Amino acid sequence: MPKLRSTAAVFTTMSALAATSILTGPSVAEPFSPAPCALHRTDVHHSEGVDTWNSDYARPAGALDAVMIFLSFPDADPRTTPAELTADHFPATSRFFERASYGRFTLRPHPLGHWLRMPQPSTAYAMKRDWSAADRAAYLRDAFAVADKEVDFSRYRVVYFVADPDAPGVDSDATKVVNLDTPMHVDGTDVRRVVTVFEKHPPDHLVLAHETGHVFDLPDLYHRPVDGKGDWDTYVGDWDLMGSQFGLSPDLFAWHKWKLGWLDPRQVVCVRGAGPTRITLEPLEAGPGVPVRGAAGAPAFGLGRGAKLAVVRTGPDSALAFEVRTSAGNDRAVCRQGILVYRVRGGAESGGGPVEVVDAHPQTEACWENSVYPPLADAPVALGESFTVPGAGVRVEVEDRTASGAWTVKITQEVAG
């Protein structure tokens, strides 16, 4: 098996590392969605544009193989086994993506099965959330060096380095995706990003699914306060895994499913022109074999092929999105059902509010006992309600639910006088 480049060359590459926001521009843009309401992908990292796909990222379609490599340290004897740590994340992570993609994507884990010893004590790598480039470079340099003796990286599109959670220098807050400004060339393939896992045992809920979303070019949707204090969930609340992995309704937004290629073009309705447009939208969670509730409240099947996203273009780089969220699939614990409305900005960077949920009930809150952000837990427009999006001149009315479980909505764009 071909080995890594020299230590000096590897360190030069690794020194150009940072968190998920390091990369700024796409290398190759592949045509993706020709829809008239598709926002253009911009140069910001993890742009929400859906007209092209950045080929630097693996596209989550079909089956992708992921390797899990377990790293121990000289200053600690692991108290868990690789099998236990694998079970912390799988099959839960694979099941999340299978449901979210309607069976179009399968993430196949390949755990190494035994510990690999790092050359330095865990404390020597100074792990923390805002990790310095030099310390992170040293960690990854050593991790690749010990792993390349046993792992053929050319076989995998996703790489997880999992650290011994009980080693004294391991900080669970440091878990994140590392983007390599210069790809690591090993075993005849370029490794462009690595998921570094430092989670406790057992880990945070769906944390690996969130980090894996970054591997597929999805942005962070949480709002990180400048001083580290305050609420992180003001942008999207419970409504997307890329906001909070603890959300009551963590299924990915329909916009993200469009971006990832899990929605067919006919499942996206572009609302254009003045006057009302009546649309039948299927619940976001509905797919083959997934039961939803019909008009009479009984389980209904057969959904999954109809429209799931309505879009109103509001500017050169902005749009309003409308989708149905119900208690099914990844959203079984949803707080309130109805039409969820959110703003999308293609030029907003990861962590800078590329998606913001619009609250249809700004005077109330809900599910205080378990919502990550109760003010947005009741954001959807419920059956029989109408709502005008502030500042957009767009009105949505939820008129009916069909016997099959689809929702009938009327969207009206007001004409400026």
Secondary structure as UniProt FT lines:
FT   HELIX           7..14
FT   TURN            15..16
FT   STRAND          17..18
FT   TURN            20..21
FT   STRAND          29..31
FT   TURN            36..37
FT   TURN            45..46
FT   STRAND          52..54
FT   TURN            55..56
FT   STRAND          62..72
FT   TURN            74..75
FT   HELIX           82..89
FT   TURN            90..91
FT   HELIX           92..100
FT   TURN            101..103
FT   STRAND          105..117
FT   HELIX           122..125
FT   TURN            129..130
FT   HELIX           133..147
FT   TURN            148..150
FT   HELIX           153..155
FT   STRAND          158..163
FT   TURN            165..166
FT   TURN            168..169
FT   HELIX           172..174
FT   STRAND          176..186
FT   TURN            187..188
FT   STRAND          189..197
FT   TURN            205..206
FT   HELIX           207..215
FT   TURN            216..217
FT   TURN            226..227
FT   TURN            234..238
FT   TURN            241..243
FT   TURN            245..246
FT   HELIX           254..259
FT   TURN            260..261
FT   HELIX           265..267
FT   STRAND          268..270
FT   STRAND          275..281
FT   TURN            284..285
FT   TURN            288..289
FT   STRAND          292..293
FT   TURN            295..296
FT   STRAND          299..300
FT   STRAND          309..315
FT   TURN            316..317
FT   STRAND          318..325
FT   HELIX           329..331
FT   TURN            332..333
FT   STRAND          338..345
FT   TURN            346..347
FT   TURN            350..351
FT   STRAND          355..358
FT   TURN            362..363
FT   TURN            368..370
FT   HELIX           374..377
FT   TURN            383..384
FT   STRAND          386..389
FT   TURN            390..393
FT   STRAND          394..401
FT   TURN            403..404
FT   STRAND          407..413
//
